[in-house]
Amino acid sequence: MNEVKYAGFWIRFIASFLDTLFLALPVAVVIYFLSDGNWFDFAQYQQNIAYAMSGNAQKALESQPQTSLKWELLFEMAVLLVTMLFWRRWRGATPGKKFVHIKIVDAKTLQDIDNTQAVTRSFGYIVSTLALLIGFFMVAFRRDKRGLHDLLAGTVVIYE
């Protein structure tokens, strides 16, 4: 049997960055146009960037744009659904993971993850984020390279 090679922090970071570009960003564009611009105030984001670039970070922080919870939830659910479809189609990989040759598998059997694990792992991202990103940084320090979301879902990310 081949030795398992766990995917570490930086390769997973690159995969996540690629997924943001090729998966989440296109979904965001579609949701933004479906909302007829009501998801968030893009002009306010531009204004905040201008404030920050001019050295007025305080003003930028004071005038945070409002977002529509309805459209935000639709975006989050759409990304979850698209991600799960890729996991099913590409056996535990999203476009970013596929590009860097890593995939998500069951931690005990190293077989494909099931839908329960996929949903648990996705919601585990929220927990990993709310825990001051510590859930993601765990990957850098654990021998098995598992983040909090992996531990919650019983998954591990390995090289193909």
N, C-alpha and C positions, 0 to 999 in steps of 0.2 A: 504494500500500500504506500502511496506517495505521502510524504510529509506535508502537513498543512502549513501554508504560509499565510499568516494573518496580515490583513491590510492595516497599515499604521495611520497615524493622524494626518500626515501631509498628503498622502495619496487619496485619502478619503476627503480631505479638504478640497483638493483639485476636482474630484468627482462632483462634489457638492456645488462648487463654483460653476462647472460646466452644466450641471442640471439647472442651476438658476438661469443661465443664459439660454439654454435650449429647451427647457421644459416650463419653468415657472414664468419667465418673461413673456413667452408667447401667450400663455394662459392669462397673464395680467393684462396684456394688450387687448385681448378679446373681451375680458370682463370690463375693462375701462370703457370700451366702446359700447358694449351692451348696456352699461349703466348710463350712457349718454353723458359721460363726464361727471356723474354724480357720486362715483365711488370715493374720490378724494379731489381736493382742490389743487390741481397741478400748478396753477398760478401762484398759490401760496408757497408751494415747495420751491418754485423758482425764486420767489422773493426771499425766502429763508436762506437759500444758497447765496444770494447776493449779499444779504446781511453778514453771513458768515465769512464770505470772501473779503468783505470790506473791513473785517476785524470787529464787527459788532455781534459777537456770538450771543451776548445777553439778549439782544433784540430778537435774534433768530430763535432762541429757546423760549422766549415769551410768547411768540406767535405761531405756535404749532398748528398745522392744518387739521381740520376735522375730517374724519372719514365716515363713510356710511357703513354701519355694522352689517347691514343686510348684504351689501356687495362684498365686504371683507369676508364674511362667512362663506359666500358663494365662491369667492376666489380660493379660500383655504380648502373647501370641499372639492373643488375642481382639481386643484393640485394633488390632493390626496387620491382622488379617483384615477387621474392620469398616471400618477406614480405607481399605484397598485396595478394598473393595466400593464405598465412596462414590467413590473416585477413578475407578473404572470407570464407575459409574452417572452421575456428574456431571462426567465428562471433566476429571479433575484437581482436583476440589474436594471438600472435606469440608463438613459443615454450616457451620462457622465461616467457611471461605473463601467459600462460596456467599453467606453473609449479607453479607460485605464486598466481594463482587464481584471476587475474585481467584481464580487457578487456577494449577496446576503444569503446565508444558509442557516438552517437550524443548528444551534450550538452543539447539541448532543449527537445528532445523526449525520450532520453535514449534507443533508438533503434539502430540497427546495422548501422554502417557508410556506406556511398555509395562510389563509386569509386572516385568521385571528392574530397570528404573529405580525402580519403586515399592518393591520389596523393598530395593534398595540404598539408596534414600533413607531408608527407615524405619530400617534398621540404621545409617545415617549419623547419625541423631539420637543414637544411643548415643555415637558418636565425637565429635560436636559437644558432647555433655554432658560426657564424660570429659575433654575438652580445656578444662576449667574454663569451659565455656559459650562459649568463644571462637568456636567454630563457628557459634553463633547470632549473636553480636555482629558477626561479619564482615559481616552483611547491612547494618548501619548505615554501613559504611565503604567498601563496594565500589560502583562505578558501576552495575554490573549487579545489585546487591542479592542476590548469591548467597551462601549460607552454605556451610559445609564440606560438609554433607549434599547440597546442590545440586551442588557441584563433583564429589563422589564419584559421584553418580548421573547427571550430565549434564543437570540440570534447572534451570529458572528459574521464579520465581513472577511472574506478570504480572497486570495488571488485565484483566478481561474486556471 
